[in-house]
């Protein structure tokens, strides 16, 4: 869990500035964009580099027992989820660049 918490700081700060922004060209939007970029870099380093190395070391060094194999399978599944989420972050960054620095929520809204 040590690797997963570092990205929360810039992400939550970016959301705060995004909510404070009234205009796509104001200072709050600029700060939100820079913090989101910091989040993306932090996410990539901590969850897709450092965590993957930890999973690799666990798989390499643990004995082959039923419990260990189960833990290894679950860790590899978590690596797959982290990779998918990184893909979604890259898509959000791409959308942000295409929309002039503003990335709106693209989730469906239930009425």
GIVEN-V826761 format. One record per residue. RES is the residue in one letter. SS is DSSP state (h for helix, s for strand, l for the rest). PHI is phi in degrees with one decimal (* if undefined). D_CENTER is the distance of its C-alpha to the mean C-alpha in Angstrom with 2 decimals. Layout:
BEGIN
<<RES;SS;PHI;D_CENTER> <RES;SS;PHI;D_CENTER>>
END
This chain:
BEGIN
<<X;l;*;13.79> <X;l;-56.0;14.25> <X;l;-75.1;11.20> <X;l;-82.8;8.85> <X;l;-83.2;10.29> <X;h;-65.8;9.99> <X;h;-74.7;6.75> <X;h;-67.0;8.61> <X;h;-62.7;11.44> <X;h;-68.8;10.48> <X;h;-66.4;8.52> <X;h;-67.6;11.68> <X;h;-65.9;13.90> <X;h;-63.6;12.77> <X;h;-64.2;13.53> <X;h;-59.9;16.77> <X;h;-67.4;17.86> <X;h;-63.9;17.07> <X;h;-69.9;19.36> <X;h;-77.5;21.92> <X;l;-73.7;22.14> <X;l;-103.9;25.29> <X;l;-132.4;25.53> <X;l;-62.6;23.10> <X;l;-111.2;24.85> <X;l;-86.3;25.00> <X;h;-65.8;23.66> <X;h;-63.6;21.17> <X;h;-65.7;19.45> <X;h;-59.7;19.55> <X;h;-64.0;17.98> <X;h;-62.2;15.20> <X;h;-64.7;14.52> <X;h;-66.0;14.63> <X;h;-68.6;12.35> <X;h;-65.2;9.66> <X;h;-64.2;10.39> <X;h;-63.0;10.29> <X;h;-60.7;6.83> <X;h;-61.7;5.90> <X;h;-66.1;8.47> <X;h;-62.4;7.72> <X;h;-60.4;4.40> <X;h;-60.7;6.86> <X;h;-67.0;9.69> <X;h;-78.3;9.15> <X;h;-96.1;7.57> <X;h;-107.9;9.09> <X;h;-115.0;12.12> <X;h;-63.2;13.35> <X;h;-65.0;12.56> <X;h;-62.0;14.02> <X;h;-65.7;16.99> <X;h;-62.6;17.56> <X;h;-63.3;17.68> <X;h;-58.7;20.01> <X;h;-65.0;22.18> <X;h;-64.2;22.47> <X;h;-64.0;23.58> <X;h;-70.7;25.93> <X;h;-100.4;27.54> <X;l;-79.0;27.96> <X;l;-69.0;31.20> <X;l;-89.2;31.37> <X;l;-131.2;32.06> <X;h;-60.5;31.17> <X;h;-67.6;28.82> <X;h;-64.5;27.09> <X;h;-64.9;26.67> <X;h;-61.5;25.19> <X;h;-62.5;22.63> <X;h;-64.3;21.85> <X;h;-62.7;21.46> <X;h;-66.1;19.05> <X;h;-64.8;16.95> <X;h;-67.0;17.01> <X;h;-63.7;16.02> <X;h;-65.5;12.92> <X;h;-62.2;12.19> <X;h;-61.5;12.83> <X;h;-64.0;10.41> <X;h;-62.7;7.52> <X;h;-66.6;9.11> <X;h;-63.5;9.50> <X;h;-65.5;6.04> <X;h;-64.7;5.66> <X;h;-60.0;8.98> <X;h;-65.6;8.29> <X;h;-66.1;6.23> <X;h;-62.3;9.27> <X;h;-63.1;11.53> <X;h;-65.1;10.66> <X;h;-64.7;11.37> <X;h;-62.9;14.43> <X;h;-62.4;15.56> <X;h;-63.2;15.33> <X;h;-67.6;17.52> <X;h;-70.5;19.88> <X;l;-98.4;20.45> <X;l;70.2;21.41> <X;l;92.7;18.41> <X;l;-120.6;17.93> <X;l;-111.9;15.24> <X;l;-86.5;16.69> <X;l;-70.2;15.53> <X;l;-104.3;16.60> <X;l;-70.2;16.79> <X;l;-69.9;20.40> <X;l;-103.9;22.36> <X;l;-86.6;24.84> <X;l;-96.1;28.16>>
END
